[in-house]
Amino acid sequence: TIAGVDDRYPTSRRIESLFALSVDRSEGGEPFHRVYGSEKKSDEEIMHNAVVLCPTFESTGLVVTAVEDEGDVVAMPHAFNVGQTAWSSKTFDGDSSIVPSTRGGTSSIGRNDRAHLLECSPQSMTVAFTTTGGMTTTFQFEASSSGTTKATKLWTSEEALGSVSAAVFLDETHAMVTPSDSQEAAVNADYEEEKALRNLQFSSRIQMQLESLKEGIFGGGLLSSLKSMAIMSDEKKAERDIAFGFAKVAVLLSENMHRVVALDTMKRNVIWSMNLHSGASWHKIVHGGQFISLNDPHGNGGVNDHEMLAMSHIEGASSSSVEWKCVDGLSGRVFSRDTSPVKAPISQIVPLRTSSHQPHLHDSSGCRQVALLVHSDNTLSVIPDTSRSRAIVDEAVAAGKNGLFVHSIDRHTGEFRSQIVSRKAGSNSFDLVTVGTTVFDPSQEKIVNVAYPRRGEVMQSPSTVLGDESLLLKYLNPHLVVVVTEATPTFFSEMKPDAGEESANGFYNSLSTGSSTQQMRKPLGAAKPGEGPPNVANTAAPSLFVSLVDSVSGQILHRVSHSHVDSADELLEATNVPVVVSENWVIYTFFNQRTRRTDVGVLTLHEGMIDKNGITAFSAPEQEMTFSSLESAKPIVLSRTFGLAKAVSALGVTSTKAGISSKQFMFATGNDQVISLDRRFLDPRRPNGDLKESEKMEGLMKYAPMLPIIPFLTPSHVHEVSSVQSISSSSAHVESQSLVLAYGGPDVFFSRVSPSKGFDLLPDDFNRGLLTVVVVGLLVALNVIQRTNKKKMVTSFWS
């Protein structure tokens, strides 16, 4: 096939032609003859994206093309006769859709760029279609006795799922609305979503349950209800999954393939996909706000809010721009789109969302989701750049006690800059004022990773109850940033001690946060009574550093170092250091070249302790009700390092609705498994000696240098999940369940885990039939006993 664009006309037209090569030239015929396609259209009107020919199919030949049919791309077979200059559409049966959904993108014309003939025979033909968005679909066309062609879709592969870089969980709280270009349909879709959100209110749910009870008693639905209780059908399971919050939509971004894919986690299928700008230097998905709970039932920036921004940064020769789309994450419908110019490089993207619910009112350039862009020249811009977006920024500035703080990190210069946002007087623009700065000298150390606390994480208690009934207060700082740096080869060679030296030129002491002369009480389990920390000389030069930075004040709250290499040559390639932050816990892993194993570092941050008699009915310690990054004291940090027998490529942590279930940390290992460990295994307060009675009551375990890999705590089970780069989690509507998604490599793994077992959920293999028989039998027995007793009482009265 030969295709191209003919610009001889006022409007460019796309032309393509099919040439057939004649093998038999005994009669002196031309080696090529041209096939124009449809009998009623010329070649300039044909809009086939890919054409493939099987000349031996049913001795006449079969042509299969990719065409657009009412917004979807389908494979269309055509009858073809050698020697003729046309083909005709052929009747076929079966599924022939190539792209499952074109919602959220532009016209699908041009998406299917190639068709590959895999097999050709007189009875069947196998074709594989590839798209510019990275999707591969394979069909088999078979001849039937009725004269029709049977089309069978063998398999479909969304290649973008093999390179996912970011994921956002959305909850299926209402039915998806089919998008339409008409304004009336758009208004109806908005009304349906608003109605569904109102039905989530407590009063609405009570009213619906009363109506369901009335229908079950008086409407003949009692027997069907008993039947559904006894037998858990697939439909009931689907209803349960939606009611319990198991049905999620994972919106996945593939920067390599320039594509966004929405995946139904329960049905395991692609709902919609969208192509992004193929020439962009990076893509981002922006959803939610800084301090908005992800479990907000009203949909204000949480999993129930389906509106998000897909941003693409386009670098030009003289200027740059950001192409953005405001998308409904459930249906893929694009509410609005535009391109905004960018005058300086973007160093940080701050998601903002109003805390009050607003209806879906979109103009050509508006969106309820807002992104605040921090530029390297200390300027700000807003996406979308509308008055409504600027009002949301003003709301975020006024919501904070001291305003809205942002920060930027320059990995080249090692500068961490904290800034405050303010509105310029009499202007629509915003201003930035630097509050604090921390510099990681690029000649000495390079930044390898930056991690943040999980946005909207639910915490059950701000303290930990110890075995002696005292309280260990958690240090909860929403502005905490973990910066992992690694020594440069040159600087490591300079500070590495020579043979016979006892220290690394004092470098380790200079990097430490210093020791206080004030004697503080250690938490229970940190050490034995009266026992101080062991005085062990550190003769190895530190090469890996973990810094806890406050993004508001710009101060380093704590800094630890590790010696993980022996020579400077091992520092030429950056070390992979996954980090996860949950509540007051910081977990990170790295491969230690010196010990040839994976080290797991654990930091827990605390404010202090309260004795068991410190809080009574008549006395209570003085506690600050608000947290201030500028005034509050630095945390007390407990640290411990464990070993793991497997390499770790990604870290994650479970998330539950109310934070009551115990936490489990997820590890993606080098043997293509996803394992989990209870937080108690990683507690830095695990004592070295024998457990005391109070430590047993608290649930502490004796310290062991190696972490166990427990087979029944392996969510991936026997499945291999290759090259996982990130692990995300989301809560369900029941407390015991957590939904985990591992992605980044060729595989995408989704699982439902129970950190504290299913204490509020019946298992799928529960014998509902037996329970129904027992309940019905008890009701019948009770009725018989009542009748017998009544008859006996009447007889006794008459006698």
N, C-alpha and C positions, 0 to 999 in steps of 0.2 A: 504494500500500500504506500502511496505517496500522498502526503497531506501538507497543506500550507495555507497562507493567507494571500489573497489576491487584492492588491491595493489599486487596481485600475479603475475601480468604481468609487463613487463619492463616499460610500460606506464600505469598509473592508469586509470582504466575504471570505468565508473559510471554504476551501475546496479540497477534495480528496478523490483519489481514483484508485481502482484496483486493476492490476495487470496480471493476466494469466499467461504462463509460459507453456507453449505447445511443445510437447515432447515429440510427437509424430509430425515430421515435416516432409513426408514422402511426396506430397502433392505440391510442394513448393510454397506452402503457406508461410505467413509471417511468424516469426518466433514468438512475438508477443501480440496479444489482442487485449483491448481495453474493455473492462467491465464497468459500466456507468452506475450500477446500483439499481435503485428502484425504477420501475418502468415509467412512473409518473413524474419523477424528479430528475433534474439534470445533476451532474456531479457537483455544481456549485451550490446546490441546495441541500446536499447530503450533510447531515450532522452526526455521522457515526464517529465515535472516538477511537475505536480500535476494530480492525477487521482481520479475520483469520479464515482460511479456506481449507476444507478437507475434500479433495477431489474424488476420493473413492467411496464416499458415503452413499450408500444405496445406488452405486454405479452412476449417479448424476452429479454428486457433489453437494456440500453443505457449507454455507457461509454463515459465520456467527459474528455479530457486531455488538458493540456497546452503544446504546442509545439512551436518550433521556425520555422518560415516559411519566408525565405528570409529576415532575419534580424528583423522581427516583431514577437511578441509573440501572438499567436492566440489560441482560444478554438476550439478543433477539436472533433466532435462526432464520435463514433464508434458503430457499431452494435455488440451486445453481446448476446450469447446464453448460458444459464445455462447448464453446463455439458460439454461444449467444452473448449478447452485450447487455444483459440485464439479469437481475435476480428478483425474486418475488418472496414476500413474507410467507413463512411457513407456520401452520398451526402447531402449537406445542402445548404440553401439559407439564405442570410442576412449577417450582420456585426458581425464578431467574433473576432475582435482585442481586446486583453486584455491591452497591453501596447501601447499607441498611437504612440510612437516613441522611438527608442532605440538610437537615435543619441546622441553623446556626451558621451556615456558610453562605457563600455566594453561589452563583449558578454552578451546577455540577458539570457543565460542559468543559471538557478538557481535563477532567480528573482522571479518567481512564486513558493512560497513555500507551499501553501495550497489551496485546493479547498473544499468548504463547500456545502453540499447538503441542500438546503433550502426547496425544495418541490419536491415530486416524485409522479407521478400518471400515469395511462396508456396513457394519452394524452399529458402530459407536464412534464417538468423537469426544475427546477430553481437552478442555481449554482452560487455561489459567489467565485471569485478568489481573493486572497490576495497576494501581492508581498512583497519582502524584503525591497523594497524602500518605502512602505507605500501606495500602491495604491490598491483600491478595485473596482472590476468590476463585475457586476451581469448580467447574461444571463438567458434567458428563451428559452428552446428548445421545439418545438411543432411538433406533427406528422401531416402530410398532406396526402390527398387522393392520391397524385401522387407518394407516396412512399418516398419522400424526407423529410428532417427535416428542419424546419424553425428556424433559430437562430435570436433572437431579443435581442439587448443590452438594458437592462432596465435602468441602470444608472452606472455612473463611478464617483468615488470619489478619488481625489488625496489627500491623508491624509497629505502630506507635506504642503499643503496650510493652514492647521490648526495650524501651528506653525512657521510662517515665521518670521525670525529675521532680514533680510536685503532685500532691493529692489533696483534695478537699472533700470531706464527707457532708452529704446532705440527707435529710430525713424525708421519706416519702409520706408526708402528712396529708396529701390530697392527691386525687387523680390528676395525671398529666393532661394538659389541654393541648389539643392539636393546634399548632400555630397557623395563622392566616395573615395574609397581607391586608385584608380589609380592616378598616377602623372599627367596624361593628363587632367583628370577631375578637379584636384586641380588647375592647371594652368588656365583652362577655367573659373573656379569659381572666381579666382583672377582677371582675365581680365574683367569679367562681372561686378564685383564690382567697379573696376577702371573706367570702361565706365559709370556706373551709377553715380558715383561721378562727372565725367566730365560733364554729362548732367545737373547737378545742377547749372552750371555757367550761368551768366546772358546772355551772347551771345548765348549759346546753347538753352536757354529757348526762346529767341526772335526768333531764327531760327525755332524752332519747332512750335511756334505760327503762324509764317508766312506760314509754310507748312500746318498747320491745316486750316488756312483761305483759302488758295488756294484750298485745297481739298473740303472745304465746298461750295465754289462758283462754281468750275468747275467739281468737282467729284460727284455731286449729293447728297452731304451731308447736304444741306441747310434745307431740309424738316425734316430730322432726327434730326438736331440740334434744329429746332423749336419745334419738338415734345418733345425732352428731356428737353427743357426749360419749357414747359407747364406741364409736368408730371415728378415729382421727383421719379424716380424708385429706387429700392434697389441698382442696379448697379451704378447709378449716385451718390447715397449716399456714397457708398464704395469709389468711385473715389474722391468724395469731402473730405471724411475723410482722405484719404492719402494726397491729395493736401493741406489741411488745417492743417496737422500735428496732427490729432486726433488719427490716427492709431499708437499706441505704443505697444511695446513689453516690458512687465515687467519681468525682470529676478529676480526670488525670491529665496532666500536661506533659507533653513530650517536646522538649526544646530541640532535640536533634531532628525530629521529623516535622517540626513546626505545626503541631497538631494538638487539639484538645479532644479527649474521648471521655464520654460518660458511660460508666459501667454499672449495671445493675448487679449488686453484690449477691443477691439471693438467686436470681435466675441465671447469673453468669453469662450475660449477653450484653452487647453494646447497644445502648439506647440511641445515642446520637453522637456525631463527630463533627468537628469543625476545623477547617484549615486556617492557619494563621499566616502572616506575611512570611514568605519563604526567604526573603533577604534580610530578615531581622537578626541583630546580633544576640539578642536574648528575648525571652518571653517570661511573663509572670502572670499568675492568677491572684487576684486580690479579693478577699472575702472577709466579712466581719469587721470588727473594730478592735481597738487596743484593749479595752477593759469591759467588753461585753461578753456575758456568759454564753458559751456555745449551746447550752441547754435551754435557752430562752424559749418558752412555749409560744410566745407571740411572734416569733420569727424576726426579732430585731437583731440581726447580725449573727444568729446562731445557726444550728444545723437546719432549723425550720425556715430560715431565710434563704431563698433560692437565687437571689440576684447577686451576680458577681461581675468583676471586671477582668477581661483578658487583654493584657497589654503586650505590645511588641515594640521594641526599640529599634529604629531604623537609622543607620548612620549613612549620611550622604557625604559628598565631596566637600561641601562648604557648610552644611548645617545638618542637624539631626532632628528627628521627630519621634513621637510615640503614637502608634496606631492602637486605638482601644475599641473594645466592643463590650457593651453591657448585655449580659446573657442571662437567661433563665436556665439555671443548672439542671432542672428536671427535664425540660422539653427541648432545650437548645435554641429556643427562640431568641433572636437578637432584638432587644428593645430599642437600642440606639447604637450608633457608631460614629467615630470621627477621628481625625488626626490632629494632634497638637504639636506645635513646634517646641523644640528643646534647645535652649541657648547654651547650656553647660552640662557636663556629664552628671548622671544621677548616682548619688552615693547611698541613698536610703529611700525606701518606699514605706510610708506609714498608712496602714488601712484605717479608715474612719467610717463610722456608721452611726446614724442618729439613734439615740436611745428611745425615742418615741416612734410608734408605728405610723407609717405613712402609706397611703394608697399608691397603687401603681399608676402614677401619672408621668408619662414619659413624652418628652418632645424629641426633636431630631438629635439633640446633643445632651440629654440629661440622663441621670441614673441615680438610684438610691444609694448605691455603693460608691464611695469616694476614696481616692488615693491621693495622699499628700506627698509630693516628690521633693526630696531634699537634694539640692545640687551642690557640686563641689565648690562653687564660688559663693557659698553661703546665701543662696537665694532659694525661694520656694515657688512651687507651682501646684495647681490643683487639677486633677483629672476626675470628672469632666470640668471644664472651666466655665461654670455657670454660677448664677447668683445663689441657687439652691445649694450647690456644693460648698460655696464659700460660707453660707450660713451654717452648714454642718461643721466646718472648721471652727467658726466662731463659737459654736456650741461646745466643741471639744476644749477650746481654750478657756471658756468660762466654767466648764465642769470641774477642772482641777483647782485645788486650793491655791496653788502658785502658778497656774497656767498649764500649757501643753509643752512637754519636753520631748525633744527628738535628739537623735545622735547620728553620727556618721563615722564610718571606719574606712580609712585609706590604707589598703594592704601594701601599697608600694612604699609609702612614707612611714607606715606604722602608727599613724596618728588616730587616736580615738577622741572625738570631739563631742561634748555634750552641749546642747543649745536649747533655748526656749523660744517659742513662737509667739509673736505678737502681731496685731493688725496695725498697719501704717495709718496714721490719722488722715482722714479724707481721701483714702485710696482703697482700691479693691485688692491690692497686693498685701502680702504678709512679709514680716521682717524676722530675722534670726539674730539672737544675741548669744554669744558663747558664754557658757557657765563654767565649764571645766575642760581640761585637756590632759590626756595621758598619751605618752609617746613610747611605743615599742621600737627601739632603735633598730632600723633595718640592717645596719651593719653588724649587729650582734645577734638578732633573732628575727625570724620571719613568721608571720601569722599563717597557721595551717587550718584553723577551724574557728568558727564563732557560733555559739549556741545560746538560745534564749529559753526562758521558762515557757511551759505550755500555756497558750492563751486560753483563758476561760476555764482553767482547771478547778474542779470542785474539791474543797478540802473539808474533811469531816470534823477535825479538831485542831486548834492552834497549838496544842501541847501534846506531849507524850506522857502517859501515866507510867511511872516506874514501879518496880516491884515493891519498894518500901512506901508506896502511895504518895511519893513526892512527884512534882510536875517538872518536866524538862520542856521549856518553852521553845517553840520553833521560830527561827528567824525567817520571816516571810517578806521578801522584797520583790515586788513585781517588776522592778527596774534592773534586776540582776542580769548581767551578761557574762558568759564564760568565754574567755579568749585563750585559745591554745596556741602557743608559740614554740618554735624549735630553733635551737642555736644554729647559726650559720657555720659552715665548715671552717672558715677562716678563724672565727672567734673561738670555736671549740678547740682548735689546735693551740691557740694562745693560752686558754685557761686550763687546758689539760695538764695535770701535775706530772712532773718528772718522777723517775724512779727514786724512791726514798722520801719524797715529800708526803706530808700527812694531810694536806688539804689542797683544794683547787684554787690556790692564790687568794683565798678568802672570798671567792666569787659566790659561793653558796650562802655565806653569811650576809653578804651585801644584798642578795635577792630576797632574803627572808623578811617577813613583816616585823621582825623584832620580838623580843620577849618582855613581858611586863614584870616589874619587880613585885607587884601585888600578888599575894598568894590567893588563888581562887579555888573553890571547891570543884573537884572533877565530878562529872556525872557518874552515876553508879554503873559499873561495868567497864569504864575506861581504864582503870588500873586498880590494883589492890590497895587497901587502906595503908597510907604511909609510904607507898612505893612511887617513886618518881619515874619519869621517862628514862629509858636506857640510854646511857652515854656511849654511843657507838661512833667512832670516827668515820666520816664519809670520805673515802679516798678517791672515789670516782667523780669525774667532772659532770655536773648536771648538764643535760642536753635537751630536756623537754620541760616546758613550764606551763602551768595552768593558773590563770589569773582570773579572779572574780572581780568584775568591775561594775560600779554603779553607773548606769547610763544617764542619771540626772546630775549627779555631782561630778562625774568623771573620775572618781577616786578608785584606787585599787583596794578592795576590801580584804583580800587574802591572796596569797600566791604560794604555790607549792612547786617543787621541781623534782624531776626524776632523771636518773642516769640510764638511758636505754640503748646507748651505742658505745662501742669501744674505739672507733676510729672516725676521723672526719669524712672519710670516703662514704661511710654509711649514711651521711647526712645530705648527700647530693640529691636524693629523691625524698620528697616530703613524706612524712609518716602519716598514715591514715589514723586519725584519732576521733572516733565517733563519741559524741557527748549527748547526754539526755539530762534535763533538769526537771524535777518533779517535787513540788512543795519546797521543802528545805534540803532536798537531796540533790547532789551532783554526782553523776556516774560517768566515767570515761574509760576507754580501753585503748591500749596501744601494744604493739609487738615489741618486746624487749630483746634486742639483739644480744645483750650480754647473757641473759638466762635462757634464750631460745624458747620463750613461751609468751603467751598473751597475759599482760598485767591488767587488772581491773582496779582502777582507783575510785575510792568512795570518799566523798566529803559530805558531812552533815553540818548544817548551820543552825546555831542556837543563840537565843538572847540571854538565857540564864536559867536558874532553877528556883522553884518555890518548894519549901519543905512541906511535909504532910500536915504540919500544924500551922503553916503560914497563912492559910485561908480558913477563917472561922466565921461564925455569925457576928463577931464583934470586931474583927480586924481583918485587913486585907492589904497586901503589898501595893505600893504605888506603881501603877502601870499607865503608860501612855496609851490613850485610846486611838491615836492616829500615828501613822508611820511617816517619817520625814527622812529622805535621803540626805538632806543637808544638815540635820541635827541629830539623828539617831546614832547610837554607838555602833561600832563595827561588830560583826558577829563573832561568836566563839565557835571555832571550827574543829570538829573531830574528823580525823582522817585514818584511812586504813587501805592497804593494797592487798589484793588477792590475786591468785593465779588461775588461769583457765587453760585447759589442754587444747583448745581449738582457737584458731584465728577468728576474729570478729570484724565484720564489715559494716554493721549497722546496729544501733541501739534503739529501743522503744520502751514504753511503759503503758500499762493498761489504764483505762479510764472508765469509771462507772458514774452512774447518775448522781449519787449523793456522796461518793467518796468513802462509804462505809466499808466496802469490801477491801480486803488486803491488797496491796500493790504487788504486781509482778512485773519484773523488768524482762524485756524481750531481747534476745541476742541472735543476730544472723551470723552463723558460723561459716567457716571456710569449707566445711564438707556439705554445703548446700542444705543446711537445716535451720529452722527457726525454733530456738529453745527458750524456755522461760524459767526464771528463778524467783522464788519468793523473796520479798525485801528483807526478811530476817536473815537470809544467808549473807547479805551484803552489809549488815549492820556493823559500823566501825566500833561499836561498844561491846562486841563479842569478847568475853574475857579469855585470857590465856590459860588461867588455872581452872580448877574444878568449880563447877557452878554452885553458887550459894542458893539458899532457899528462896530469897527474894528475887534472884536472877531467874530461877526456874519459874516462879510465879509470873514474871514479866514475859517469859517466852524466849529469853536469850539462849543462844547456842554457844558451845565452846568454840573458840577460834580454831579454824583450820586454814592453812595457807592456800589450799587448792579448793576451788568451787566445784561442787558436784554437777554432773550432767545427768539429770534424772529422766529416764525414757518416757514415763507417763506425764512429764511436764514438757513435752515436745509437741507444740501445736501442729507442726508440719507432718508429724507421724512418719509415714514411709515415703512421703513425697519429697522430691528434690526441688528446692527453690534456689535457682542459680543467681549468684552475683547480686544479692540484695544490697541496695544502697541506702534505703530509708525504711523506717517502720512507723506507721501512723496508727492511731487508735481513736475510737469514738465510743461513747456510752450508749446503752440501750435504755428503754423505758423501765426496765426492771433492774434492780440494783446489782444482782449477782452476775450479770452478763457484761462482757466487754468485747467490742468488735475490733479486730486487728487486721491491718493491711500492710503487706510487705511488697516492695516494688523497687525498681531501679535497674534490674537486670532483664534477661529474656523472659522471666516468669513473673506473674503477678499472683500473689498468694493472699487469700482472705480466709479468716477463721473466726469463730465465736468461742471465746474462752471464758472460764468461770474461775476467777482468782480465789474465791472462797466457796467454791462448789455452788451448785444450783439450789440454794436454800429457799428461794422464792419462786421456783419454776418446776413444774412436773416434767419428767423426762419423756422423750418421744415414745419409749417402749413401755410407758406406764399402762397397766391393765385397766383401761377405762371400762371395758365391758364388764369385768368382774365387779368393779365399784358400782356400776349402774344396777347390776343384778342384786347386789347386797342392799343398796338403798331402796330399790323397789320392793324387795322382800321384807325389809323392816317396815316400810309403810303399810304393806298388806297385813303383816303380822300385828302391827299396832291397831289397824282398823278392826281385825277379827277379835283381838283382845278387848277392845272397847265395846264392841257389840255384845260379846259374851258377858262381860261384866255388867253391862246395862240390863241384859235379860235376867241375869242372876239377881240383881238388885230388885227388879220389879217382882220377880217370883217370891223373894224373901219378904217384901212388903205385903203382898197379898196373903201370904201364909201367916 
